[in-house]
Amino acid sequence: MTSPKVLRALADIEAAKADVDPLVAICLDSVADLIRETGDPDAVFDRVLERIARDEVETLAATHGLRLCRSTEESVADGTVTSVVLYWPAFVILPHGQTAEDSLAQLRAAITEQLAEEQLAADFQAAAAAGHTESVEDWHVRITQADR
């Protein structure tokens, strides 16, 4: 006997297929098949979302020319690698066992921070080229106060 939760998930998938590209409909059919096989829509959806996040991590890394590396179980256990480690611009280390969703969020934050630092460096170089003679610290104070 099929549970109400499974029936709802299958009905939602069928409804979603009405407005999608045929290739997406094929993918949704595969998801529905997995739900029928396992009887656990939540687990199937979690698995699908994890796979999508993993693809997004790979795409984001490739977009920025970063090679993905995974840490070992030991490096996580001893506290060496507990979150995403970005070695700009060459590679990124993802902690062993971390979900792709967590890795994606951390990688996005690390790249955003790195790009902001690069922009600050470029702005400082432009200021120096324009004849400003001040320390990086003084320049940073002047620029951040000017933004307020």
N, C-alpha and C positions, 0 to 999 in steps of 0.2 A: 504494500500500500504506500502511496506517495504522500508525503507530509504536506500540510497547507503551505509551509514555508517554501518548499520546492515548487509547488504549483504556482505560487505568487511569483517566484523568480522566473520561472519558465514563461508565464504570461507577460511579465515585464519585458523579457527578452523578445518575445514575439511582437509586442507592441513597438519596441524600439526598432525592429527590423523594417517597419513600414517606411521610415524616412531616411534610410541610409544607402550608401553605395553598395552594390552587390558584393564586393569583396569584404566589406564590413559585415554584411549579413552572413557570409560564410563563416567569418570569425565568431559571430554571435551564435551560430548554429553549433560550433565546436564547444563554446562555453556551455550552451544548453546540454550538449551531450555529456560533458564532464559533470554537470549538476545531476543529471539523471543517473550517471554511474556511481557518484559518491553519495548522493542524497544530502549533501551539505553545501548549500549555495554560498554561505559565508566564507567557507574555506576556499571554494573555487574563486570567488571574487577577490579574496585576499591574494591568491596566487596570481591572478591576472593582473591586479594592480602592481604587485611586486615585479612582475615581468615588464610591465610598461615603464616603471621607474628605473629598472635596470637598463632598458633601452635608452631612456632619457639621460642616464648617467653617461653611457657610452657616447651618445650623440653630443652631449655638452662637452665632454673631454675632447672628442675629435674636433669639434668646432674651434676649440682653443689650442689645438695641437698638443694635447696632453696624452701621454701614454698612461693607461690604467694599470696599477699593480695592486695586488692583494697582500695584506700582511699575513703572517702565520698565526696560528692559534696561540703559540708561545708569546708572541709580541703583544697580543691582547691580554693574555693572562698575567704577564709581568708588568703591564701598564705602559709599555713602550709606545704602542699605537692604540689609542682609545677613541680617536675620531679621525676624520679625513685629514691627511697631511698633504699639503700642496707644495711641491717644489717647482715653482714657476720659472721658466716656461716649459719645463721638460716633462714632468710626470706628477701623478697623484697616487698616494697610497690609501687604499680603502681598508678599514679594519676587517679582519676575518670575522665572519658571522654577523656583521652589521646588515640591517635590511637595506635594500636599494633605496627605499624612500628616505631613510635617514641619511644615507650617503649622498643622495641627490640634494637634499636640503643643505647639508654641510658643504658640498662642493659648490653649489650656487653661491652661498655666503662667502666662501673663500675666494672665489673668482671675482665676485663683486668688490670685495675688500682689496684684492690685488689690483684690479683695474682702477679703483679710486686712488690707490697709492701711486700707480703709474701716471695718472692724470695730475696729481699733485707734483710729482717730480718734473713732468713736462712743463707745468705752469711755472715752477721755480726756475727751470732752465730758461724759459722765455723771459721771465722777469730779470734774470741775470744778464741775458743777452741784450735786454733793453736798457741796461746800465744801472739797475738797482744793485746796490752793494750793501747787503745785510745778511745776517746769518740765516740759516734755514729756520731756526726757532723763531727769530724775529719776523721773518717773512710769513711763517705759518700763523702767528698771532695776528699779524696785520690782515692777512687774507681771511681768516676765520671770523675776525671781528667785523670786517667789511661786509660779510654775508648777512649780518644781523640787521 
